[in-house]
């Protein structure tokens, strides 16, 4: 089946790759029974139909859930396999019907290898919440860049006002005084009072004096259509505040859903509630991986052997789940971090020592980091499989042995 947002196209073939029928249905539950009736009509007595779906987590999820609930055999067909099937012909074709036929051929040829479709609402919901949070975070970052641009017109020295232009005190200031002329009748004491209230007494009278002095040195910035320009800043600030509230609400919803897992991934330094959600959303049911090696290959972390004529070498894989690969990469970088300053405190001494040992063995920084990622896969796999917390002491003992 070739799956799309509005409709799906199904092609039925037999064991000799002969087309038996074709149907296009709408992507809605009421049409799924129509598909099953059509398939049954083309299925000889004594045979069991097998459905091959290319996208069981996106556009085809509703259909996959429906078929699984109806006790049908449903297989996931990797899009890379169907793509290679299309490209294997001398004349390349591209249509819903042809795509569905290529998927059917892959299904028939690799029936014993393809995984069963197992769309679960729990993991899908977590994935949707993570996607929603990421979208809001991206929107907030865009707003911050836009605010930088607008403030540069109004307050030439704005970067020296606050450490972060999107801090609580900063946002309160921009919203109340979007342009310097709003400060003309504002004294130091009044401004200091407003800043202290917004920053929970972090900002002092000295900060108010500093801001007013810099505004005075900047000169006149008021121009035509100033009210409209002021509106832009106030509107952006309000949108940023709303985005932060939405992020908090989404993360709270994630906490409620994740409470059902009983995973203890946050016991490892560097993993917060968002990272936990991202890991679970991409990995899904950990039981579908018989061991950590399978998870590593799924994440594209396990090396791939390239050889010819008896000679070759292992190379980093550019395949696998790239989102999950990026999560493990970021987590690996955090584990080998060293604090700035004189104390040079290591975030995770065990991983840091392991990283330095790999460098001493002649590996590049990239290769050593991949080694960290691979070890993290083993640890996180065990933590999820057994629902146990991270224990640095146990890791140290294993390293010493």
Secondary structure as GFF3:
##gff-version 3
##sequence-region A 1 401
A	DSSP	beta_strand	2	3	.	.	.	ID=ss1
A	DSSP	beta_strand	7	13	.	.	.	ID=ss2
A	DSSP	beta_strand	19	26	.	.	.	ID=ss3
A	DSSP	alpha_helix	29	41	.	.	.	ID=ss4
A	DSSP	beta_strand	50	53	.	.	.	ID=ss5
A	DSSP	alpha_helix	61	69	.	.	.	ID=ss6
A	DSSP	beta_strand	73	76	.	.	.	ID=ss7
A	DSSP	alpha_helix	79	87	.	.	.	ID=ss8
A	DSSP	alpha_helix	96	109	.	.	.	ID=ss9
A	DSSP	alpha_helix	121	154	.	.	.	ID=ss10
A	DSSP	three_ten_helix	158	160	.	.	.	ID=ss11
A	DSSP	alpha_helix	168	176	.	.	.	ID=ss12
A	DSSP	three_ten_helix	180	183	.	.	.	ID=ss13
A	DSSP	alpha_helix	188	199	.	.	.	ID=ss14
A	DSSP	alpha_helix	205	218	.	.	.	ID=ss15
A	DSSP	alpha_helix	226	258	.	.	.	ID=ss16
A	DSSP	three_ten_helix	265	267	.	.	.	ID=ss17
A	DSSP	alpha_helix	273	283	.	.	.	ID=ss18
A	DSSP	three_ten_helix	286	288	.	.	.	ID=ss19
A	DSSP	alpha_helix	292	298	.	.	.	ID=ss20
A	DSSP	beta_strand	304	308	.	.	.	ID=ss21
A	DSSP	beta_strand	311	315	.	.	.	ID=ss22
A	DSSP	alpha_helix	322	335	.	.	.	ID=ss23
A	DSSP	alpha_helix	349	360	.	.	.	ID=ss24
A	DSSP	alpha_helix	365	386	.	.	.	ID=ss25
A	DSSP	alpha_helix	392	400	.	.	.	ID=ss26
###
